[in-house]
Structure formats: structure tokens, C-alpha cells
Amino acid sequence: MSILLAATLAASLVGLAKTLLLTLILVLNAVLAFLAALATWKTYLAIGVKLGLIALFCVPVIGVLLFLIWGQRVVRDNQR
């Protein structure tokens, strides 16, 4: 009778260990998926910030250069 009880206890401990290991693997997989998603969005955010800064600084500079090259003549011609 005690052999049957020991075998049952061993089987339940093996099942518990298997369930625990599978749960740990699933949690690790979820954490890794979250980190991958965070890294992807961080990349998109970095690219968006770079494009925003380029637009913020380059567009006014190009506008000023266009005014200096072409716009001053147009304004001068329209003032006469």
C-alpha cells in the first residue's frame, strides 16, 4: 500500500514540476514578447522624433533660403 502511495506522490510531484516549468516558460515568453514589442515601438518613436526634428529645423531653413533667393526679388518687384 505504501508503494502505491509513494508512486502516486511521485507522479503528482512530476506533474506539478512539469506544470511549473511550462508556466515559467510561458511567462518568459510573454516577457520576451513584451520587450520585443517595446523595442519595435521605441524604434518607431526614435524615427518619428528624428523626422520631426528634421522637419522642425530644415523646413524653416529651406524657406528662408528660398525667400533670400527668390522671394526678395518678388517683394521688391511688387513694391514698385
Stockholm file with secondary structure:
# STOCKHOLM 1.0

chainA/1-80         MSILLAATLAASLVGLAKTLLLTLILVLNAVLAFLAALATWKTYLAIGVKLGLIALFCVPVIGVLLFLIWGQRVVRDNQR
#=GR chainA/1-80 SS CHHHHHHHHHHHHHHHHHHHHHHHHHHHHHHHHHHHHHHHHHHHHHHHHHHHHHHHHHHHHHHHHHIIIIIHHHHHHHHC
#=GC SS_cons        CHHHHHHHHHHHHHHHHHHHHHHHHHHHHHHHHHHHHHHHHHHHHHHHHHHHHHHHHHHHHHHHHHIIIIIHHHHHHHHC
//
